[in-house]
Amino acid sequence: MYVRTRCSHCNKVDYHDIAINTLVRKTVFSDHSQMMRYLIENIDVDETISEEEMARSVLQELRGYVYDGITTYELCRILKEYFGVVAMHCCDLIQKMKIELDMYCPDHQHLYFVEA
């Protein structure tokens, strides 16, 4: 899962690919009801990339899937499902991708390519 951070020194945005290791504890009560408890055991940062690198990487993978009129909802779903981008950062990443792909979004729902 990628999470976004901002450097406190240079204010640059980075994405970190993190892995969360958890312990699961199951408690069964006398009335046979159950409760699951998750405890975070460890968090590892597997990779750190810049916002531009993230947008470029996603764009390379999406070349055949981004089409004229794709909805921002569909693009956000792809980013979450296939790239592990946290939902709250999808809009910012889509903004970067719009610039890189020369796209515009007149109705705030559909993305269209700028025609030369």
C-alpha positions as CSV (number, residue, x, y, z in Angstrom):
1,M,0.0,0.0,0.0
2,Y,1.3,3.4,-0.9
3,V,1.0,6.3,1.5
4,R,1.9,9.9,0.9
5,T,4.1,12.1,3.1
6,R,5.5,15.6,2.8
7,C,9.1,16.3,3.8
8,S,9.3,18.7,6.7
9,H,12.5,20.3,5.3
10,C,11.9,20.7,1.6
11,N,8.0,20.3,1.4
12,K,8.4,17.7,-1.3
13,V,5.8,15.0,-1.7
14,D,6.9,11.3,-1.6
15,Y,5.0,8.0,-1.7
16,H,6.1,5.1,0.5
17,D,5.2,1.5,-0.2
18,I,4.5,0.1,3.2
19,A,3.8,-3.4,4.4
20,I,1.9,-3.8,7.7
21,N,2.4,-7.0,9.7
22,T,-0.4,-7.8,12.1
23,L,-1.3,-10.3,14.7
24,V,-4.9,-11.5,14.7
25,R,-6.5,-12.6,18.0
26,K,-9.8,-14.2,18.1
27,T,-11.9,-14.3,21.3
28,V,-14.9,-16.6,21.6
29,F,-17.3,-15.7,24.4
30,S,-19.5,-18.1,26.3
31,D,-22.6,-17.2,24.2
32,H,-20.5,-18.3,21.1
33,S,-20.2,-14.7,19.8
34,Q,-16.7,-13.8,18.5
35,M,-14.5,-10.8,18.4
36,M,-11.4,-10.3,16.3
37,R,-8.6,-8.0,17.4
38,Y,-5.8,-6.9,15.2
39,L,-2.5,-5.8,16.6
40,I,0.1,-4.1,14.5
41,E,3.3,-6.0,14.9
42,N,5.6,-4.1,12.5
43,I,5.5,-1.6,9.6
44,D,8.1,-1.8,6.9
45,V,8.8,0.8,4.2
46,D,9.7,-1.3,1.1
47,E,10.2,1.6,-1.4
48,T,10.1,5.4,-1.5
49,I,9.4,7.3,-4.7
50,S,8.6,10.9,-5.6
51,E,5.2,12.0,-6.7
52,E,6.5,12.5,-10.3
53,E,7.9,8.9,-10.3
54,M,4.7,7.5,-9.0
55,A,2.7,9.3,-11.7
56,R,5.1,8.2,-14.4
57,S,5.0,4.6,-13.2
58,V,1.3,4.5,-13.2
59,L,1.1,6.2,-16.6
60,Q,3.4,3.6,-18.2
61,E,1.2,0.8,-16.8
62,L,-2.0,2.4,-17.8
63,R,-1.1,3.3,-21.4
64,G,-3.6,0.8,-22.9
65,Y,-6.3,1.4,-20.4
66,V,-6.8,5.1,-20.2
67,Y,-9.3,6.2,-22.9
68,D,-11.0,9.4,-23.9
69,G,-13.9,9.9,-21.5
70,I,-12.7,7.7,-18.7
71,T,-14.3,8.7,-15.4
72,T,-12.3,9.9,-12.5
73,Y,-14.1,7.3,-10.4
74,E,-12.9,4.5,-12.7
75,L,-9.3,5.8,-12.7
76,C,-9.4,6.2,-8.9
77,R,-10.6,2.6,-8.6
78,I,-7.7,1.4,-10.8
79,L,-5.2,3.3,-8.7
80,K,-6.5,1.8,-5.5
81,E,-7.0,-1.7,-6.7
82,Y,-4.0,-2.3,-8.9
83,F,-1.4,0.2,-7.5
84,G,-2.2,0.2,-3.8
85,V,-2.7,4.0,-3.7
86,V,-4.7,5.1,-0.6
87,A,-8.1,6.6,-1.6
88,M,-7.4,10.0,-0.1
89,H,-4.4,10.5,-2.4
90,C,-6.1,9.5,-5.7
91,C,-7.3,12.9,-6.6
92,D,-3.8,14.5,-6.2
93,L,-2.3,11.7,-8.3
94,I,-5.0,12.1,-11.0
95,Q,-4.2,15.8,-11.2
96,K,-0.5,15.0,-11.9
97,M,-1.6,12.4,-14.5
98,K,-3.9,14.9,-16.2
99,I,-0.9,17.2,-16.8
100,E,1.4,14.4,-18.0
101,L,-1.3,13.0,-20.4
102,D,-2.5,16.4,-21.6
103,M,-6.1,15.7,-20.4
104,Y,-8.8,18.0,-19.1
105,C,-11.9,17.4,-17.0
106,P,-14.7,19.9,-17.9
107,D,-17.4,18.2,-15.8
108,H,-15.2,17.0,-12.9
109,Q,-16.2,13.4,-13.8
110,H,-14.8,12.5,-17.2
111,L,-11.3,12.9,-18.5
112,Y,-10.7,13.8,-22.1
113,F,-7.5,14.1,-24.2
114,V,-6.6,17.6,-25.5
115,E,-6.7,17.5,-29.3
116,A,-3.7,19.1,-31.1
